[in-house]
């Protein structure tokens, strides 16, 4: 595959993975960590909900030693355990280190997501999943199957458990408590953002920046594009009362988590990403 592969998961989130497979690429946990380090930062995603988001099924198979199904009690136990680690364990302490960091908001959000991923890999291993990329894929597949077979009342329990994890993460990493917004409000903001980044003026700017990047690595080029997208978020969000700068961006992303399953939002994000990455020449 090419450098940038936009992917919209069917069910929980718009997700984009930026990576180019190379011979000798790290395997196991190191491979997962490498993958996460190359994820476009939060400016390109509507949350990241690894616990419940299904994985794309093309060429994706469960880890050889991983379960092929999961029960509701098991799913809730995994999510509750992740939350406990976030509240009282080493992952929680690492989240607080993010809050004290002077890194950019994109890098700090990425670090928060990676802490959750590493925590989940540890927890799901105790439930029989391999502690690597294939094990995570298997877990996501079994969660997707469970969610399609679960009554609405139990589905709400899974969603509430996921929201609880996000709430702990956001408070400890960013000192931010998610504020509820309606799906209509979320769609309006995302539509504004996606429209702006598909304007020819912005696309030309991104294209020129990538061209000037010359011999930059793929990670550096992705970061360059993500920084440009972040600036658009920061221009758009004050219009909707989220304030200027990093704080406003984090406030909106935190609020948007609850609507990450909305198909209209996912479609708008995917369309914007495909347009931007294609124009930047990152889809080869």
C-alpha positions, -999 to +999 in steps of 0.1 A: +000+000+000+010+036-003+021+060+024-013+072+035-043+049+037-075+066+048-097+041+065-132+045+080-140+018+105-175+005+102-190+012+136-169+034+158-146+059+143-130+075+114-094+062+115-064+069+093-032+050+093-001+064+077+026+038+072+046+023+044+055-014+049+092-021+045+113-053+047+124-059+082+097-037+097+095-042+135+072-070+146+050-077+177+045-049+202+073-028+186+054-029+153+022-017+170+041+011+187+057+021+154+023+021+137+008+043+164+038+068+162+029+072+125-008+078+130-019+112+119-025+132+150-059+139+163-066+166+138-073+138+113-095+116+135-127+116+153-114+102+185-097+068+186-117+041+202-096+010+199-117-010+224-148-011+202-138-001+167-139-030+142-109-035+120-110-035+082-113-071+071-092-071+040-062-093+046-068-091+084-069-123+103-070-129+140-038-138+158-033-176+157-037-180+195-064-154+200-101-160+207-126-158+179-154-145+200-160-125+232-188-123+256-204-092+271-190-098+306-155-104+291-157-072+271-169-051+301-142-067+323-115-057+298-128-021+296-132-018+333-097-031+339-083-006+314-101+021+332-086+010+366-051+011+351-058+046+338-071+057+372-046+040+396-018+024+376+013+033+358-006+043+326-024+069+347+009+083+359+021+084+323-010+104+313-002+130+340+033+133+325+016+144+292-001+172+310+032+185+323+048+182+289+055+212+267+052+193+235+027+203+208-010+193+213-008+168+184+022+149+199+006+150+234-027+136+220-008+109+201+011+099+233-023+096+252-036+073+225-004+052+226-007+048+264-042+034+259-031+010+232-003-003+253-025-007+283-051-026+262-025-049+248-015-058+283-051-064+294-064-084+265-034-107+268-049-119+301-080-128+282-062-150+256-053-124+229-018-122+216+000-091+229+008-078+194-008-062+164-026-094+153-040-098+188-053-063+188-069-070+154-085-101+168-098-082+198-113-055+176-129-081+153-145-099+182-157-066+197-172-057+164-191-090+162-203-086+198-216-051+191-236-062+161-253-090+182-258-070+214-292-056+224-294-018+227-294-018+264-262-038+266-246-019+237-251+012+258-231-004+286-202-010+263-204+026+250-206+040+285-176+020+295-156+034+266-167+069+274-156+064+310-121+054+298-119+085+276-130+107+305-102+095+327-077+098+299-087+134+291-088+146+327-054+131+335-036+140+302-053+174+295-072+184+326-103+184+303-137+170+311-158+162+280-188+185+275-218+169+258-228+182+224-256+170+201-247+150+170-261+179+149-237+203+165-208+179+159-218+175+123-219+213+118-184+218+131-169+188+112-186+200+080-171+234+084-136+219+090-139+194+061-151+222+037-122+245+046-095+219+041-109+210+007-106+246-006-081+250-034-062+277-014-055+253+015-047+224-008-022+244-027-005+255+005-002+219+017+011+208-017+037+235-017+048+226+019+052+189+010+072+198-021+095+221-001+100+192+024+122+176-001+141+147+016+119+147+047+110+112+061+075+100+057+068+107+094+081+142+090+059+148+059+029+134+077+036+157+107+038+187+083+004+179+068-011+173+103+002+207+115-015+224+086-048+206+094-045+216+130-043+252+121-076+249+102-092+233+133-079+263+154-094+287+129-128+270+128-134+261+164-137+296+179-167+302+157-185+275+178-174+287+212-144+265+217-118+292+221-085+297+205-054+275+205-047+241+218-073+243+246-102+248+222-090+220+200-088+195+229-122+206+242-138+198+209-120+165+203-131+155+238-167+164+231-166+147+197-157+113+211-194+105+220-203+109+183-174+089+167-199+063+155-219+088+134-217+078+097-221+113+084-191+125+105-170+096+094-178+102+058-170+139+060-137+132+077-128+105+051-136+127+022-115+155+035-085+132+043-086+116+008-087+150-008-058+164+012-035+134+011-041+130-026-033+166-033-002+164-011+010+134-031+009+111-001-013+084-016+012+069-040 
